[in-house]
Amino acid sequence: MSRSDTAFSPADGLGVVLDEHLRWIGQWHRAIFYRYGEGVDEEGPPGAFAQWVAAARDGDLAHQPAVEKLINLHEQMHRQARFLRLKATTGDYPTEAEYEGVAARFDEFCTQLRRVERAFGAAQSALDTLTGLRHRRGMGEALEREDNRFRRTGQPYCVAIGDIDKFKSVNDTYGHDVGDKVISTFAAVVSRSIRNFDEAFRMGGEEFLICLKETDLEDGYAVIDRLRQTMQRTAIPLPDGKAFAVTASFGIAQSHAGFTPEDLVKQADQALYQSKNGGRNRVTRFEIGRASCRERV
């Protein structure tokens, strides 16, 4: 899975799309009824929506039903509008039913666009602005859902907590702007290292939580250790053109009957504490009754 360091913000750009289509519908009316601006829609619909859709597809959002509906409405509206414009160029003006068809599609498109904009805007407010990951406040609900699935199916999941090593010294040495770059880079590495249906959260500061769904402790350990290795190989650019690298420590725990999601978070946190005390840049697995630590590779 490949993602850019800057997450696509689905609410962004839809206001531009709406403004562009409000201008377009006026041009279309003039082309149909007054033969002014006959070139409208000849080279396709306004470009802002196509750009937004391309970004949504890169961000794996275009398959969502609300977005699919918006795309379909857009295509239908412009197909009907283009047909009537072509008729008008020959002096064959649209019937009332044909005109009302385009007008209805336009109203439906604008309504759906505003609905999608509001929905994504609300979701975006739950995201951390620096990393694009969800805030801690949405974490409990997500873990509860996964725990309910585990209790229904018996298929385990894992919770991992990661913490950037010696982060305070990064801020003290290079300043908070570079510190923010370290945090956003770590978040990008996390996003690239997990599957689309796994979830990651910024718990606060330089600490992150990762929920690996349908995963046992052995497989979860392998995922998180690869993430750890990727992070230590990732160069963080400095303003003077130089670069440096940071490491991160992790603790991971697997769901078990009789333990709540809150218990699982505490277990992962205990394992993280052992990773920090054991020399950092390592992953510690919490196992019932003990925590085992594997040395860094």
TAFENBEL-V682231 format. One record per residue. N is the residue number from 1. PSI is psi in degrees with one decimal (999 if undefined). Layout:
n = {N,N}
psi = {PSI,PSI}
//
This chain:
n = {1,2,3,4,5,6,7,8,9,10,11,12,13,14,15,16,17,18,19,20,21,22,23,24,25,26,27,28,29,30,31,32,33,34,35,36,37,38,39,40,41,42,43,44,45,46,47,48,49,50,51,52,53,54,55,56,57,58,59,60,61,62,63,64,65,66,67,68,69,70,71,72,73,74,75,76,77,78,79,80,81,82,83,84,85,86,87,88,89,90,91,92,93,94,95,96,97,98,99,100,101,102,103,104,105,106,107,108,109,110,111,112,113,114,115,116,117,118,119,120,121,122,123,124,125,126,127,128,129,130,131,132,133,134,135,136,137,138,139,140,141,142,143,144,145,146,147,148,149,150,151,152,153,154,155,156,157,158,159,160,161,162,163,164,165,166,167,168,169,170,171,172,173,174,175,176,177,178,179,180,181,182,183,184,185,186,187,188,189,190,191,192,193,194,195,196,197,198,199,200,201,202,203,204,205,206,207,208,209,210,211,212,213,214,215,216,217,218,219,220,221,222,223,224,225,226,227,228,229,230,231,232,233,234,235,236,237,238,239,240,241,242,243,244,245,246,247,248,249,250,251,252,253,254,255,256,257,258,259,260,261,262,263,264,265,266,267,268,269,270,271,272,273,274,275,276,277,278,279,280,281,282,283,284,285,286,287,288,289,290,291,292,293,294,295,296,297}
psi = {129.7,131.2,150.3,163.5,-28.6,115.9,144.1,130.5,103.2,-23.6,-24.2,140.3,-19.2,-29.3,-38.5,-40.9,-44.2,-47.9,-41.0,-39.4,-27.7,-37.7,-41.4,-42.8,-33.5,-42.5,-38.3,-43.6,-45.0,-39.5,-37.5,-45.7,-21.1,-1.3,21.4,143.6,46.6,-17.0,-4.8,133.0,2.0,-33.5,20.9,171.4,169.0,150.2,-18.8,-37.6,-39.7,-39.6,-40.5,-43.0,-41.5,-42.6,-38.2,-37.7,-38.7,-33.5,12.8,33.3,-16.0,-19.0,-9.6,139.6,-42.0,-37.4,-40.2,-42.3,-41.8,-44.0,-43.6,-42.1,-41.2,-45.5,-44.1,-44.3,-48.3,-30.7,-45.6,-41.8,-38.8,-38.9,-44.0,-34.0,-41.3,-38.8,-42.7,-30.9,-18.6,6.0,5.9,94.3,150.8,151.7,166.8,-40.3,-40.4,-44.0,-45.5,-29.9,-45.5,-43.1,-40.7,-41.0,-39.2,-46.0,-41.3,-40.6,-46.9,-39.3,-45.2,-37.9,-44.7,-36.5,-45.5,-41.8,-43.3,-42.2,-47.1,-32.4,-41.1,-40.8,-39.1,-31.2,-17.8,3.2,147.7,125.8,-28.8,-41.4,-19.8,-0.3,164.9,153.1,168.5,-31.1,-21.0,-2.3,-45.3,-42.8,-42.3,-41.8,-35.2,-41.2,-44.3,-35.9,-37.0,-39.9,-42.7,-40.9,-28.7,-43.1,-21.7,1.4,122.0,165.6,165.2,147.5,129.0,141.6,128.8,145.3,129.6,128.1,136.4,42.2,-34.7,-38.3,-27.8,-48.2,-42.3,-35.5,-44.3,-13.9,165.1,-26.3,-43.5,-37.5,-42.0,-37.2,-38.2,-45.7,-46.0,-34.3,-42.7,-43.2,-39.7,-39.9,-42.6,-47.5,-37.9,-21.6,-12.9,167.0,164.4,-34.5,-4.7,166.7,145.9,146.3,145.7,111.7,-25.7,144.0,-127.2,20.3,135.1,150.5,138.8,129.7,114.0,109.5,149.1,48.8,133.5,177.7,-38.1,-47.7,-38.9,-40.6,-43.0,-42.0,-48.5,-34.3,-35.1,-40.0,-45.5,-44.4,-39.8,-42.4,-42.5,-16.1,-6.2,124.7,134.3,115.1,144.6,159.3,-28.3,7.1,-13.2,178.2,159.3,171.7,152.8,164.4,170.1,151.6,151.4,151.1,142.6,142.0,152.3,146.1,144.9,150.6,137.5,-7.2,138.7,166.6,-35.6,-39.0,-42.1,-41.1,-41.7,-38.6,-43.6,-37.9,-38.7,-40.9,-39.2,-42.0,-40.1,-37.3,-43.9,-46.0,-22.3,2.2,-1.3,175.2,52.1,167.6,130.0,130.9,129.8,125.7,145.8,120.5,-16.7,167.3,131.4,141.0,128.1,134.4,153.1,151.8,999}
//
